[in-house]
Every structure is written in structure tokens, then in C-alpha cells.
Amino acid sequence: MQRKTFGTTGIETTILGLGGMPLSIQGRPDRSEGIRVVHAALDAGMRLIDTADVYCLDDDDIGHNEALITEALASWSGDASEVLLCTKGGLTRPDGAWRTEGNAAHLKAACDRSLKALGVEQIAVYQFHAPDSDVPFAESIGALKDLRDAGKVAHVGLSNVSRAELDEANEIVPIVSVQNRCNPYDLRSFESGVVDRCEELGLAFLPYSPVGGGSGKGRVAEDPTLIDVGRAHDASPFEVALAWLLTTSDAMFPIPGASKVRSAESSARAADLELTEADVRRLDAHHGFRR
Ligand SMILES: NC(=O)c1ccc[n+]([C@@H]2O[C@H](COP(=O)([O-])OP(=O)(O)OC[C@H]3O[C@@H](n4cnc5c(N)ncnc54)[C@H](OP(=O)(O)O)[C@@H]3O)[C@@H](O)[C@H]2O)c1
């Protein structure tokens, strides 16, 4: 699988990685199947994994996905040191709900828990999961700066942010990546200039829910244009959607989720799918995307 440098980190990783969320939230597979999915992604060439402390069922289950990925990396036959593992802090899961919790004390305690769950002394990329409207943004980002200064975090990323928030955060601590929802039916990060800004600054952009997420994946599966373009390449509509996303910007690192081995293997194939110029033009027009 093709590789490129992840933002300004200097770290080479694959152009597409595995999103860990479906392995740990409601409807998750059992643990051994979850580990098989991670191994399948790695065996297929992925060297980038996205996780978060809150990929779990509820507050009593925090760290489920981080621990699962750690176990899978330890039991994998390949060289796990090649894998760039990105995690996040800044949310909680009271009774299974998703809540922002961006105060400095929470972020620092969450980072310590993630270090333990991942079994490392330093987190490669620590992403602030989402701005908290009850906490000044600068306080949250200041906590990430402190974590970086303390050596607990090598690089800082953001998630669910606007272009203005990216610029504000970058004044406080160097940011290496942005992770926002982005897929053929959700082009807001292009329209708002976030992806352009990542390109300008040389940052990585991680489109999350790149095939629409748990609720939107059916739309990809049934999209006649994606199906038709895929036919000529013997590729599924999911693979076409991911391959198209990769053509939209050099900053792109899609992180498709999977709870099934075949989904992970299919997503890995997407990274090697070469769409023709005519395919790309057709898909741009279909999705209303302007380059
Ligand atoms: N920062 C945030 O706020 C945030 C929010 C949401 C997600 N994320 C991150 O982004 C990752 C991806 O998002 P997501 O998991 O919500 O949605 P997604 O990547 O759009 O995937 C949703 C579902 O689509 C199916 N799928 C994916 N690739 C496929 C393929 N090639 N062929 C067939 N089916 C495929 C999988 O189904 P099966 O389960 O049946 O395999 C997967 O569970 C997450 O895992 C997580 O790491 C971040």
C-alpha cells in the first residue's frame, strides 16, 4: 500500500488506515473477532490506526478500543512498530451517551489512562476529540500543549474543528492533523476551507465516517454511480468512494471503520484502486465536488 508522510510529523504511514470505533461500540463483535479484524487490516498493508478512549460502551468501559488494538498489535505476526497509532481524548460516555469534556483536568487524566491502555510512554498522535462549548477552547488546547511539553504526547491533532479553531489551536501548540466527518455526501470540510488549510499548512486530514458511518453506509452501497464506476474496476461502491476521497487532496488519510474482516480487506484494496480521469470527473459531478 502506498505511503506518505503524516502531516508535519515526518512519520511515513499508509495513505489509508483503520478506524477502530465499530470494534468497540454497541453492536461490536466479540473480542477475538475484533482482533481478527485488526490483523486483517494490518495483513492487508494498513499501517495507520485511529482509536479513542471513548470507543467503548459507556463510562465503565473506557479504553476498550485502545486495549483491543494494543492486544491485536502485540499478537500480530508483523512489525507493530511500523504502525502509527492515533488516539483521542475530550469526550465521556455517561450511560452510553457522547458528551464533550474539554477541561484541562479531564484531558490530563484521560491522557494518563490512554498511556496505560496503550502500554506506551508516549502517545504518537493525541487528538482533541471535539471542542467543548462549556470550556474555553484555549484551555483545552493549552492542556494538550502541557501534555506535549511533558513528553506524554509526541504530536497533537484536532477533531471536529472549524478552520478558525485550527488556526487558533496552531497558535498555542503545533497541530499535525485534523479529523472531521467527511464523505461523498458530507463535503463541509471542503466547503469551509478546512481541507485547504490543512494542505496549506502541510497537515494530515483524516476524513471520518468516510463511507457514511454506521447509519450512512447503506447510501454508498446503493449509489448507482459508485456501483457503475466500480464495475469497470471489479471494485465495490465502498472502494470507489474511498478511492475518490483519496483523489480530493494530498492531505487525505481516510480511516474507514470495520467490524468485519471483509470490510477491512475491501478498504485496503481501495487504497490501490486507480480511478481514471473520466471516473474522477464523473464522481466529482455526481457528488457536487469542485476541484
Ligand atoms: N472524531 C470523531 O468524532 C469520529 C466520529 C466517528 C468516527 N470516527 C473515526 O472514524 C472511523 C470511521 O468512521 P465510522 O466507523 O463511523 O464509519 P465508516 O468508516 O464510514 O464505516 C461505517 C461502516 O461501513 C462499513 N464499511 C467500511 N468500509 C467498508 C468497505 N470497504 N466495504 C464494506 N463495508 C465497509 C463497515 O461495516 P462493518 O461494521 O459491517 O464492517 C463500517 O462499520 C471510526 O472507526 C473512528 O475511528 C471519528
The ligand as a MOL file (V3000), in Angstrom:
LIG
                    3D

  0  0  0     0  0            999 V3000
M  V30 BEGIN CTAB
M  V30 COUNTS 48 52 0 0 0
M  V30 BEGIN ATOM
M  V30 1 N -13.5550 12.0670 15.5460 0
M  V30 2 C -14.8150 11.7210 15.5990 0
M  V30 3 O -15.6760 12.4280 16.1670 0
M  V30 4 C -15.2160 10.4250 14.9440 0
M  V30 5 C -16.5750 10.1080 14.7840 0
M  V30 6 C -16.8880 8.9120 14.1210 0
M  V30 7 C -15.8630 8.0860 13.6760 0
M  V30 8 N -14.5480 8.4180 13.8820 0 CHG=1
M  V30 9 C -13.4300 7.5570 13.4330 0
M  V30 10 O -13.5640 7.3280 12.0410 0
M  V30 11 C -13.6260 5.9370 11.7840 0
M  V30 12 C -14.5250 5.6570 10.6050 0
M  V30 13 O -15.8330 6.1040 10.8360 0
M  V30 14 P -17.0570 5.0860 11.0620 0
M  V30 15 O -16.5190 3.8050 11.5420 0
M  V30 16 O -18.0410 5.8500 11.8500 0 CHG=-1
M  V30 17 O -17.7120 4.9820 9.6370 0
M  V30 18 P -17.2590 4.4100 8.2010 0
M  V30 19 O -15.7810 4.3340 8.1070 0
M  V30 20 O -17.9600 5.2570 7.2230 0
M  V30 21 O -17.7620 2.8940 8.2010 0
M  V30 22 C -19.0300 2.5270 8.6280 0
M  V30 23 C -19.2540 1.0690 8.3460 0
M  V30 24 O -19.1990 0.8650 6.9620 0
M  V30 25 C -18.7330 -0.4240 6.6770 0
M  V30 26 N -17.5810 -0.3490 5.7530 0
M  V30 27 C -16.4900 0.4340 5.8360 0
M  V30 28 N -15.6580 0.1890 4.8120 0
M  V30 29 C -16.2420 -0.7780 4.0700 0
M  V30 30 C -15.8780 -1.4780 2.8930 0
M  V30 31 N -14.7150 -1.2160 2.2750 0
M  V30 32 N -16.7280 -2.4040 2.3990 0
M  V30 33 C -17.8920 -2.6810 3.0280 0
M  V30 34 N -18.2930 -2.0760 4.1570 0
M  V30 35 C -17.4670 -1.1330 4.6740 0
M  V30 36 C -18.2660 -1.0690 7.9640 0
M  V30 37 O -19.2550 -2.0240 8.2780 0
M  V30 38 P -18.9990 -3.3530 9.1380 0
M  V30 39 O -19.0500 -2.8510 10.5380 0
M  V30 40 O -20.1570 -4.1890 8.7480 0
M  V30 41 O -17.6650 -3.9330 8.8000 0
M  V30 42 C -18.2160 0.1120 8.9180 0
M  V30 43 O -18.5550 -0.2660 10.2220 0
M  V30 44 C -14.1460 5.3540 13.1080 0
M  V30 45 O -13.9150 3.9730 13.1850 0
M  V30 46 C -13.3960 6.1720 14.0800 0
M  V30 47 O -12.0640 5.6980 14.2080 0
M  V30 48 C -14.2270 9.5880 14.4890 0
M  V30 END ATOM
M  V30 BEGIN BOND
M  V30 1 1 1 2
M  V30 2 2 2 3
M  V30 3 1 2 4
M  V30 4 1 4 5
M  V30 5 2 4 48
M  V30 6 2 5 6
M  V30 7 1 6 7
M  V30 8 2 7 8
M  V30 9 1 8 9
M  V30 10 1 8 48
M  V30 11 1 9 10
M  V30 12 1 9 46
M  V30 13 1 10 11
M  V30 14 1 11 12
M  V30 15 1 11 44
M  V30 16 1 12 13
M  V30 17 1 13 14
M  V30 18 2 14 15
M  V30 19 1 14 16
M  V30 20 1 14 17
M  V30 21 1 17 18
M  V30 22 2 18 19
M  V30 23 1 18 20
M  V30 24 1 18 21
M  V30 25 1 21 22
M  V30 26 1 22 23
M  V30 27 1 23 24
M  V30 28 1 23 42
M  V30 29 1 24 25
M  V30 30 1 25 26
M  V30 31 1 25 36
M  V30 32 1 26 27
M  V30 33 1 26 35
M  V30 34 2 27 28
M  V30 35 1 28 29
M  V30 36 1 29 30
M  V30 37 2 29 35
M  V30 38 1 30 31
M  V30 39 2 30 32
M  V30 40 1 32 33
M  V30 41 2 33 34
M  V30 42 1 34 35
M  V30 43 1 36 37
M  V30 44 1 36 42
M  V30 45 1 37 38
M  V30 46 2 38 39
M  V30 47 1 38 40
M  V30 48 1 38 41
M  V30 49 1 42 43
M  V30 50 1 44 45
M  V30 51 1 44 46
M  V30 52 1 46 47
M  V30 END BOND
M  V30 END CTAB
M  END
